[in-house]
Amino acid sequence: MPEPDQGFYGKTAVEMITGAAVQKDGTVYGIFKKVQGYTEFNESDPEEQQGYYFPFILKKKGSTMTFKKNGERRKSSGKRTMCSGLKKMTGSKYW
């Protein structure tokens, strides 16, 4: 998990989540805070500028990365390395 003061597109991790922990099985614990007016996340889509976001930092390198939501594959990235990221959370299972 990122440090509380780690920046993500103009917001800090503590502005999005507190008490965060990720278990080995991928389960995330913490209190997600509703963020509003998050224009730096997606300047062109107002619907993407508010909601619940999960800030994260990847410490391992690889050739691909797959995002899953509740066990279902959502998208993959072919980027060689990703140091940090931000994922907007949707759905009732996140809060």
SEMIDO-612757 format. One record per atom (N, C-alpha, C): residue number from 1; residue in one letter; chain; atom name; y, z, x negated. Coordinates in nm, 4 decimals. Layout:
! SEMIDO-612757
+-----+--------+--------+-------+----------+----------+----------+
! num ! residu ! chaine ! atome !       py !       pz !       px !
+-----+--------+--------+-------+----------+----------+----------+
! NUM !      A !      A !    CA !        Y !        Z !        X !
...
+-----+--------+--------+-------+----------+----------+----------+
END
This chain:
! SEMIDO-612757
+-----+--------+--------+-------+----------+----------+----------+
! num ! residu ! chaine ! atome !       py !       pz !       px !
+-----+--------+--------+-------+----------+----------+----------+
!   1 !      M !      A !     N !  -0.1188 !   0.0000 !  -0.0846 !
!   1 !      M !      A !    CA !   0.0000 !   0.0000 !   0.0000 !
!   1 !      M !      A !     C !   0.1241 !   0.0000 !  -0.0884 !
!   2 !      P !      A !     N !   0.2277 !  -0.0664 !  -0.0401 !
!   2 !      P !      A !    CA !   0.3515 !  -0.0692 !  -0.1188 !
!   2 !      P !      A !     C !   0.4215 !   0.0668 !  -0.1180 !
!   3 !      E !      A !     N !   0.5065 !   0.0858 !  -0.2178 !
!   3 !      E !      A !    CA !   0.5908 !   0.2049 !  -0.2226 !
!   3 !      E !      A !     C !   0.6884 !   0.1981 !  -0.1047 !
!   4 !      P !      A !     N !   0.7331 !   0.3132 !  -0.0520 !
!   4 !      P !      A !    CA !   0.8231 !   0.3136 !   0.0635 !
!   4 !      P !      A !     C !   0.9502 !   0.2310 !   0.0447 !
!   5 !      D !      A !     N !   1.0013 !   0.2262 !  -0.0795 !
!   5 !      D !      A !    CA !   1.1264 !   0.1535 !  -0.1025 !
!   5 !      D !      A !     C !   1.1051 !   0.0075 !  -0.1447 !
!   6 !      Q !      A !     N !   0.9797 !  -0.0388 !  -0.1452 !
!   6 !      Q !      A !    CA !   0.9500 !  -0.1784 !  -0.1794 !
!   6 !      Q !      A !     C !   1.0148 !  -0.2708 !  -0.0772 !
!   7 !      G !      A !     N !   1.0849 !  -0.3718 !  -0.1249 !
!   7 !      G !      A !    CA !   1.1547 !  -0.4647 !  -0.0367 !
!   7 !      G !      A !     C !   1.0691 !  -0.5808 !   0.0091 !
!   8 !      F !      A !     N !   1.0888 !  -0.6212 !   0.1341 !
!   8 !      F !      A !    CA !   1.0220 !  -0.7350 !   0.1942 !
!   8 !      F !      A !     C !   1.1233 !  -0.8106 !   0.2791 !
!   9 !      Y !      A !     N !   1.1836 !  -0.9148 !   0.2231 !
!   9 !      Y !      A !    CA !   1.2794 !  -0.9979 !   0.2971 !
!   9 !      Y !      A !     C !   1.3913 !  -0.9159 !   0.3614 !
!  10 !      G !      A !     N !   1.4487 !  -0.8251 !   0.2857 !
!  10 !      G !      A !    CA !   1.5628 !  -0.7497 !   0.3341 !
!  10 !      G !      A !     C !   1.5314 !  -0.6197 !   0.4067 !
!  11 !      K !      A !     N !   1.4067 !  -0.5866 !   0.4245 !
!  11 !      K !      A !    CA !   1.3654 !  -0.4586 !   0.4837 !
!  11 !      K !      A !     C !   1.2755 !  -0.3880 !   0.3836 !
!  12 !      T !      A !     N !   1.2679 !  -0.2570 !   0.3918 !
!  12 !      T !      A !    CA !   1.1771 !  -0.1820 !   0.3055 !
!  12 !      T !      A !     C !   1.0502 !  -0.1473 !   0.3824 !
!  13 !      A !      A !     N !   0.9460 !  -0.1172 !   0.3087 !
!  13 !      A !      A !    CA !   0.8181 !  -0.0829 !   0.3707 !
!  13 !      A !      A !     C !   0.8327 !   0.0343 !   0.4672 !
!  14 !      V !      A !     N !   0.9112 !   0.1357 !   0.4299 !
!  14 !      V !      A !    CA !   0.9265 !   0.2537 !   0.5149 !
!  14 !      V !      A !     C !   1.0000 !   0.2220 !   0.6460 !
!  15 !      E !      A !     N !   1.0742 !   0.1126 !   0.6493 !
!  15 !      E !      A !    CA !   1.1381 !   0.0711 !   0.7745 !
!  15 !      E !      A !     C !   1.0372 !   0.0103 !   0.8718 !
!  16 !      M !      A !     N !   0.9188 !  -0.0256 !   0.8201 !
!  16 !      M !      A !    CA !   0.8165 !  -0.0905 !   0.9032 !
!  16 !      M !      A !     C !   0.6971 !  -0.0018 !   0.9338 !
!  17 !      I !      A !     N !   0.6598 !   0.0858 !   0.8390 !
!  17 !      I !      A !    CA !   0.5393 !   0.1669 !   0.8574 !
!  17 !      I !      A !     C !   0.5515 !   0.2953 !   0.7756 !
!  18 !      T !      A !     N !   0.4983 !   0.4059 !   0.8288 !
!  18 !      T !      A !    CA !   0.4919 !   0.5316 !   0.7537 !
!  18 !      T !      A !     C !   0.3499 !   0.5859 !   0.7600 !
!  19 !      G !      A !     N !   0.3154 !   0.6654 !   0.6616 !
!  19 !      G !      A !    CA !   0.1825 !   0.7265 !   0.6581 !
!  19 !      G !      A !     C !   0.0714 !   0.6249 !   0.6476 !
!  20 !      A !      A !     N !   0.0961 !   0.5151 !   0.5795 !
!  20 !      A !      A !    CA !   0.0005 !   0.4055 !   0.5753 !
!  20 !      A !      A !     C !  -0.1108 !   0.4278 !   0.4751 !
!  21 !      A !      A !     N !  -0.2302 !   0.3878 !   0.5140 !
!  21 !      A !      A !    CA !  -0.3463 !   0.3896 !   0.4258 !
!  21 !      A !      A !     C !  -0.4408 !   0.2792 !   0.4708 !
!  22 !      V !      A !     N !  -0.5031 !   0.2136 !   0.3749 !
!  22 !      V !      A !    CA !  -0.6023 !   0.1108 !   0.4048 !
!  22 !      V !      A !     C !  -0.7360 !   0.1595 !   0.3507 !
!  23 !      Q !      A !     N !  -0.8346 !   0.1677 !   0.4382 !
!  23 !      Q !      A !    CA !  -0.9683 !   0.2111 !   0.3979 !
!  23 !      Q !      A !     C !  -1.0431 !   0.0955 !   0.3317 !
!  24 !      K !      A !     N !  -1.1528 !   0.1246 !   0.2640 !
!  24 !      K !      A !    CA !  -1.2318 !   0.0208 !   0.1976 !
!  24 !      K !      A !     C !  -1.2826 !  -0.0848 !   0.2951 !
!  25 !      D !      A !     N !  -1.3068 !  -0.0460 !   0.4197 !
!  25 !      D !      A !    CA !  -1.3560 !  -0.1433 !   0.5177 !
!  25 !      D !      A !     C !  -1.2436 !  -0.2266 !   0.5798 !
!  26 !      G !      A !     N !  -1.1187 !  -0.2034 !   0.5350 !
!  26 !      G !      A !    CA !  -1.0056 !  -0.2807 !   0.5854 !
!  26 !      G !      A !     C !  -0.9307 !  -0.2155 !   0.6999 !
!  27 !      T !      A !     N !  -0.9784 !  -0.1026 !   0.7489 !
!  27 !      T !      A !    CA !  -0.9101 !  -0.0321 !   0.8569 !
!  27 !      T !      A !     C !  -0.7765 !   0.0208 !   0.8066 !
!  28 !      V !      A !     N !  -0.6717 !  -0.0021 !   0.8843 !
!  28 !      V !      A !    CA !  -0.5372 !   0.0412 !   0.8469 !
!  28 !      V !      A !     C !  -0.4959 !   0.1594 !   0.9346 !
!  29 !      Y !      A !     N !  -0.4481 !   0.2641 !   0.8708 !
!  29 !      Y !      A !    CA !  -0.3950 !   0.3795 !   0.9418 !
!  29 !      Y !      A !     C !  -0.2471 !   0.3922 !   0.9105 !
!  30 !      G !      A !     N !  -0.1689 !   0.4350 !   1.0070 !
!  30 !      G !      A !    CA !  -0.0269 !   0.4564 !   0.9851 !
!  30 !      G !      A !     C !   0.0485 !   0.4431 !   1.1151 !
!  31 !      I !      A !     N !   0.1760 !   0.4672 !   1.1072 !
!  31 !      I !      A !    CA !   0.2630 !   0.4542 !   1.2240 !
!  31 !      I !      A !     C !   0.3499 !   0.3315 !   1.2031 !
!  32 !      F !      A !     N !   0.3256 !   0.2286 !   1.2843 !
!  32 !      F !      A !    CA !   0.4060 !   0.1073 !   1.2783 !
!  32 !      F !      A !     C !   0.5329 !   0.1293 !   1.3592 !
!  33 !      K !      A !     N !   0.6453 !   0.0937 !   1.2995 !
!  33 !      K !      A !    CA !   0.7749 !   0.1085 !   1.3655 !
!  33 !      K !      A !     C !   0.8205 !  -0.0275 !   1.4170 !
!  34 !      K !      A !     N !   0.8777 !  -0.0301 !   1.5351 !
!  34 !      K !      A !    CA !   0.9295 !  -0.1559 !   1.5876 !
!  34 !      K !      A !     C !   1.0568 !  -0.1926 !   1.5113 !
!  35 !      V !      A !     N !   1.0582 !  -0.3129 !   1.4559 !
!  35 !      V !      A !    CA !   1.1713 !  -0.3625 !   1.3784 !
!  35 !      V !      A !     C !   1.2456 !  -0.4642 !   1.4634 !
!  36 !      Q !      A !     N !   1.3780 !  -0.4549 !   1.4649 !
!  36 !      Q !      A !    CA !   1.4592 !  -0.5499 !   1.5413 !
!  36 !      Q !      A !     C !   1.5639 !  -0.6114 !   1.4488 !
!  37 !      G !      A !     N !   1.6071 !  -0.7305 !   1.4813 !
!  37 !      G !      A !    CA !   1.7103 !  -0.7968 !   1.4027 !
!  37 !      G !      A !     C !   1.6646 !  -0.8346 !   1.2630 !
!  38 !      Y !      A !     N !   1.5392 !  -0.8718 !   1.2480 !
!  38 !      Y !      A !    CA !   1.4807 !  -0.9027 !   1.1179 !
!  38 !      Y !      A !     C !   1.4966 !  -1.0522 !   1.0884 !
!  39 !      T !      A !     N !   1.6211 !  -1.0935 !   1.0713 !
!  39 !      T !      A !    CA !   1.6522 !  -1.2359 !   1.0560 !
!  39 !      T !      A !     C !   1.5966 !  -1.2958 !   0.9276 !
!  40 !      E !      A !     N !   1.5812 !  -1.2174 !   0.8224 !
!  40 !      E !      A !    CA !   1.5307 !  -1.2721 !   0.6962 !
!  40 !      E !      A !     C !   1.3813 !  -1.3031 !   0.7015 !
!  41 !      F !      A !     N !   1.3105 !  -1.2495 !   0.8007 !
!  41 !      F !      A !    CA !   1.1686 !  -1.2813 !   0.8146 !
!  41 !      F !      A !     C !   1.1507 !  -1.4255 !   0.8621 !
!  42 !      N !      A !     N !   1.2297 !  -1.4661 !   0.9609 !
!  42 !      N !      A !    CA !   1.2261 !  -1.6037 !   1.0110 !
!  42 !      N !      A !     C !   1.3608 !  -1.6336 !   1.0749 !
!  43 !      E !      A !     N !   1.4490 !  -1.6946 !   0.9971 !
!  43 !      E !      A !    CA !   1.5848 !  -1.7206 !   1.0441 !
!  43 !      E !      A !     C !   1.5912 !  -1.8174 !   1.1616 !
!  44 !      S !      A !     N !   1.4948 !  -1.9070 !   1.1737 !
!  44 !      S !      A !    CA !   1.5024 !  -2.0115 !   1.2763 !
!  44 !      S !      A !     C !   1.4362 !  -1.9741 !   1.4092 !
!  45 !      D !      A !     N !   1.3575 !  -1.8664 !   1.4140 !
!  45 !      D !      A !    CA !   1.2866 !  -1.8307 !   1.5376 !
!  45 !      D !      A !     C !   1.3183 !  -1.6862 !   1.5769 !
!  46 !      P !      A !     N !   1.4083 !  -1.6679 !   1.6746 !
!  46 !      P !      A !    CA !   1.4466 !  -1.5324 !   1.7164 !
!  46 !      P !      A !     C !   1.3283 !  -1.4464 !   1.7627 !
!  47 !      E !      A !     N !   1.2232 !  -1.5081 !   1.8169 !
!  47 !      E !      A !    CA !   1.1066 !  -1.4305 !   1.8620 !
!  47 !      E !      A !     C !   1.0336 !  -1.3659 !   1.7447 !
!  48 !      E !      A !     N !   1.0469 !  -1.4222 !   1.6256 !
!  48 !      E !      A !    CA !   0.9836 !  -1.3670 !   1.5062 !
!  48 !      E !      A !     C !   1.0694 !  -1.2606 !   1.4385 !
!  49 !      Q !      A !     N !   1.1856 !  -1.2312 !   1.4926 !
!  49 !      Q !      A !    CA !   1.2799 !  -1.1388 !   1.4294 !
!  49 !      Q !      A !     C !   1.2703 !  -0.9970 !   1.4837 !
!  50 !      Q !      A !     N !   1.1750 !  -0.9708 !   1.5686 !
!  50 !      Q !      A !    CA !   1.1518 !  -0.8347 !   1.6158 !
!  50 !      Q !      A !     C !   1.0042 !  -0.8153 !   1.6419 !
!  51 !      G !      A !     N !   0.9599 !  -0.6934 !   1.6236 !
!  51 !      G !      A !    CA !   0.8190 !  -0.6623 !   1.6461 !
!  51 !      G !      A !     C !   0.7683 !  -0.5642 !   1.5424 !
!  52 !      Y !      A !     N !   0.6380 !  -0.5658 !   1.5235 !
!  52 !      Y !      A !    CA !   0.5706 !  -0.4763 !   1.4303 !
!  52 !      Y !      A !     C !   0.5197 !  -0.5595 !   1.3134 !
!  53 !      Y !      A !     N !   0.5476 !  -0.5158 !   1.1912 !
!  53 !      Y !      A !    CA !   0.5144 !  -0.5903 !   1.0717 !
!  53 !      Y !      A !     C !   0.4314 !  -0.5037 !   0.9776 !
!  54 !      F !      A !     N !   0.3397 !  -0.5663 !   0.9073 !
!  54 !      F !      A !    CA !   0.2548 !  -0.4968 !   0.8116 !
!  54 !      F !      A !     C !   0.2867 !  -0.5457 !   0.6701 !
!  55 !      P !      A !     N !   0.3599 !  -0.4655 !   0.5925 !
!  55 !      P !      A !    CA !   0.3895 !  -0.5046 !   0.4545 !
!  55 !      P !      A !     C !   0.2704 !  -0.4741 !   0.3646 !
!  56 !      F !      A !     N !   0.2401 !  -0.5654 !   0.2728 !
!  56 !      F !      A !    CA !   0.1272 !  -0.5411 !   0.1836 !
!  56 !      F !      A !     C !   0.1503 !  -0.6060 !   0.0478 !
!  57 !      I !      A !     N !   0.0766 !  -0.5573 !  -0.0504 !
!  57 !      I !      A !    CA !   0.0773 !  -0.6119 !  -0.1851 !
!  57 !      I !      A !     C !  -0.0678 !  -0.6357 !  -0.2253 !
!  58 !      L !      A !     N !  -0.0958 !  -0.7558 !  -0.2714 !
!  58 !      L !      A !    CA !  -0.2299 !  -0.7882 !  -0.3194 !
!  58 !      L !      A !     C !  -0.2335 !  -0.7673 !  -0.4701 !
!  59 !      K !      A !     N !  -0.3353 !  -0.6969 !  -0.5159 !
!  59 !      K !      A !    CA !  -0.3441 !  -0.6670 !  -0.6581 !
!  59 !      K !      A !     C !  -0.4487 !  -0.7519 !  -0.7298 !
!  60 !      K !      A !     N !  -0.5235 !  -0.8323 !  -0.6556 !
!  60 !      K !      A !    CA !  -0.6239 !  -0.9175 !  -0.7174 !
!  60 !      K !      A !     C !  -0.5834 !  -1.0626 !  -0.7017 !
!  61 !      K !      A !     N !  -0.6174 !  -1.1425 !  -0.8014 !
!  61 !      K !      A !    CA !  -0.5889 !  -1.2845 !  -0.7969 !
!  61 !      K !      A !     C !  -0.7122 !  -1.3583 !  -0.7467 !
!  62 !      G !      A !     N !  -0.6888 !  -1.4714 !  -0.6850 !
!  62 !      G !      A !    CA !  -0.7984 !  -1.5535 !  -0.6376 !
!  62 !      G !      A !     C !  -0.7492 !  -1.6924 !  -0.6028 !
!  63 !      S !      A !     N !  -0.8406 !  -1.7776 !  -0.5653 !
!  63 !      S !      A !    CA !  -0.8022 !  -1.9148 !  -0.5335 !
!  63 !      S !      A !     C !  -0.7648 !  -1.9314 !  -0.3867 !
!  64 !      T !      A !     N !  -0.8164 !  -1.8464 !  -0.2986 !
!  64 !      T !      A !    CA !  -0.7810 !  -1.8545 !  -0.1570 !
!  64 !      T !      A !     C !  -0.7709 !  -1.7145 !  -0.0981 !
!  65 !      M !      A !     N !  -0.7053 !  -1.7068 !   0.0150 !
!  65 !      M !      A !    CA !  -0.6914 !  -1.5812 !   0.0865 !
!  65 !      M !      A !     C !  -0.7062 !  -1.6127 !   0.2351 !
!  66 !      T !      A !     N !  -0.7815 !  -1.5319 !   0.3068 !
!  66 !      T !      A !    CA !  -0.8011 !  -1.5519 !   0.4497 !
!  66 !      T !      A !     C !  -0.7476 !  -1.4322 !   0.5248 !
!  67 !      F !      A !     N !  -0.6633 !  -1.4567 !   0.6246 !
!  67 !      F !      A !    CA !  -0.6128 !  -1.3516 !   0.7122 !
!  67 !      F !      A !     C !  -0.7025 !  -1.3440 !   0.8345 !
!  68 !      K !      A !     N !  -0.7390 !  -1.2210 !   0.8718 !
!  68 !      K !      A !    CA !  -0.8176 !  -1.2006 !   0.9928 !
!  68 !      K !      A !     C !  -0.7454 !  -1.1024 !   1.0825 !
!  69 !      K !      A !     N !  -0.7559 !  -1.1227 !   1.2128 !
!  69 !      K !      A !    CA !  -0.7012 !  -1.0312 !   1.3113 !
!  69 !      K !      A !     C !  -0.8166 !  -0.9892 !   1.4001 !
!  70 !      N !      A !     N !  -0.8475 !  -0.8620 !   1.3978 !
!  70 !      N !      A !    CA !  -0.9584 !  -0.8078 !   1.4746 !
!  70 !      N !      A !     C !  -1.0881 !  -0.8850 !   1.4473 !
!  71 !      G !      A !     N !  -1.1096 !  -0.9208 !   1.3200 !
!  71 !      G !      A !    CA !  -1.2317 !  -0.9871 !   1.2779 !
!  71 !      G !      A !     C !  -1.2322 !  -1.1377 !   1.2905 !
!  72 !      E !      A !     N !  -1.1323 !  -1.1967 !   1.3534 !
!  72 !      E !      A !    CA !  -1.1260 !  -1.3415 !   1.3700 !
!  72 !      E !      A !     C !  -1.0357 !  -1.4039 !   1.2647 !
!  73 !      R !      A !     N !  -1.0824 !  -1.5115 !   1.2049 !
!  73 !      R !      A !    CA !  -1.0037 !  -1.5828 !   1.1047 !
!  73 !      R !      A !     C !  -0.8798 !  -1.6430 !   1.1699 !
!  74 !      R !      A !     N !  -0.7639 !  -1.6211 !   1.1103 !
!  74 !      R !      A !    CA !  -0.6378 !  -1.6727 !   1.1631 !
!  74 !      R !      A !     C !  -0.5826 !  -1.7859 !   1.0791 !
!  75 !      K !      A !     N !  -0.5789 !  -1.7679 !   0.9474 !
!  75 !      K !      A !    CA !  -0.5300 !  -1.8737 !   0.8590 !
!  75 !      K !      A !     C !  -0.5729 !  -1.8436 !   0.7168 !
!  76 !      S !      A !     N !  -0.5653 !  -1.9452 !   0.6337 !
!  76 !      S !      A !    CA !  -0.5981 !  -1.9308 !   0.4932 !
!  76 !      S !      A !     C !  -0.4826 !  -1.9805 !   0.4093 !
!  77 !      S !      A !     N !  -0.4757 !  -1.9313 !   0.2884 !
!  77 !      S !      A !    CA !  -0.3744 !  -1.9757 !   0.1938 !
!  77 !      S !      A !     C !  -0.4451 !  -2.0286 !   0.0708 !
!  78 !      G !      A !     N !  -0.4087 !  -2.1465 !   0.0269 !
!  78 !      G !      A !    CA !  -0.4670 !  -2.2034 !  -0.0929 !
!  78 !      G !      A !     C !  -0.3891 !  -2.1689 !  -0.2178 !
!  79 !      K !      A !     N !  -0.2918 !  -2.0811 !  -0.2072 !
!  79 !      K !      A !    CA !  -0.2098 !  -2.0444 !  -0.3224 !
!  79 !      K !      A !     C !  -0.2938 !  -1.9701 !  -0.4250 !
!  80 !      R !      A !     N !  -0.2670 !  -1.9949 !  -0.5520 !
!  80 !      R !      A !    CA !  -0.3439 !  -1.9319 !  -0.6583 !
!  80 !      R !      A !     C !  -0.3196 !  -1.7814 !  -0.6654 !
!  81 !      T !      A !     N !  -0.1957 !  -1.7380 !  -0.6511 !
!  81 !      T !      A !    CA !  -0.1674 !  -1.5946 !  -0.6563 !
!  81 !      T !      A !     C !  -0.0669 !  -1.5594 !  -0.5481 !
!  82 !      M !      A !     N !  -0.0812 !  -1.4441 !  -0.4936 !
!  82 !      M !      A !    CA !   0.0158 !  -1.3899 !  -0.3985 !
!  82 !      M !      A !     C !   0.0354 !  -1.2442 !  -0.4345 !
!  83 !      C !      A !     N !   0.1567 !  -1.2071 !  -0.4692 !
!  83 !      C !      A !    CA !   0.1834 !  -1.0699 !  -0.5127 !
!  83 !      C !      A !     C !   0.2177 !  -0.9777 !  -0.3976 !
!  84 !      S !      A !     N !   0.2898 !  -1.0283 !  -0.3006 !
!  84 !      S !      A !    CA !   0.3254 !  -0.9442 !  -0.1873 !
!  84 !      S !      A !     C !   0.3346 !  -1.0310 !  -0.0644 !
!  85 !      G !      A !     N !   0.3325 !  -0.9677 !   0.0499 !
!  85 !      G !      A !    CA !   0.3375 !  -1.0436 !   0.1733 !
!  85 !      G !      A !     C !   0.3818 !  -0.9582 !   0.2888 !
!  86 !      L !      A !     N !   0.3921 !  -1.0234 !   0.4001 !
!  86 !      L !      A !    CA !   0.4359 !  -0.9573 !   0.5203 !
!  86 !      L !      A !     C !   0.3688 !  -1.0273 !   0.6364 !
!  87 !      K !      A !     N !   0.3107 !  -0.9538 !   0.7255 !
!  87 !      K !      A !    CA !   0.2410 !  -1.0112 !   0.8390 !
!  87 !      K !      A !     C !   0.2948 !  -0.9492 !   0.9652 !
!  88 !      K !      A !     N !   0.3417 !  -1.0326 !   1.0598 !
!  88 !      K !      A !    CA !   0.3864 !  -0.9808 !   1.1879 !
!  88 !      K !      A !     C !   0.2634 !  -0.9466 !   1.2702 !
!  89 !      M !      A !     N !   0.2625 !  -0.8284 !   1.3273 !
!  89 !      M !      A !    CA !   0.1495 !  -0.7806 !   1.4047 !
!  89 !      M !      A !     C !   0.1735 !  -0.8082 !   1.5527 !
!  90 !      T !      A !     N !   0.0718 !  -0.8574 !   1.6205 !
!  90 !      T !      A !    CA !   0.0815 !  -0.8781 !   1.7646 !
!  90 !      T !      A !     C !  -0.0472 !  -0.8287 !   1.8281 !
!  91 !      G !      A !     N !  -0.0388 !  -0.7899 !   1.9516 !
!  91 !      G !      A !    CA !  -0.1560 !  -0.7432 !   2.0234 !
!  91 !      G !      A !     C !  -0.1636 !  -0.5923 !   2.0320 !
!  92 !      S !      A !     N !  -0.2264 !  -0.5434 !   2.1371 !
!  92 !      S !      A !    CA !  -0.2265 !  -0.4000 !   2.1635 !
!  92 !      S !      A !     C !  -0.3087 !  -0.3196 !   2.0640 !
!  93 !      K !      A !     N !  -0.3973 !  -0.3817 !   1.9882 !
!  93 !      K !      A !    CA !  -0.4802 !  -0.3056 !   1.8947 !
!  93 !      K !      A !     C !  -0.4005 !  -0.2543 !   1.7751 !
!  94 !      Y !      A !     N !  -0.2759 !  -0.3003 !   1.7585 !
!  94 !      Y !      A !    CA !  -0.1974 !  -0.2581 !   1.6433 !
!  94 !      Y !      A !     C !  -0.1133 !  -0.1345 !   1.6703 !
!  95 !      W !      A !     N !  -0.0982 !  -0.0911 !   1.7912 !
!  95 !      W !      A !    CA !  -0.0217 !   0.0305 !   1.8160 !
!  95 !      W !      A !     C !  -0.0716 !   0.1006 !   1.9369 !
+-----+--------+--------+-------+----------+----------+----------+
END
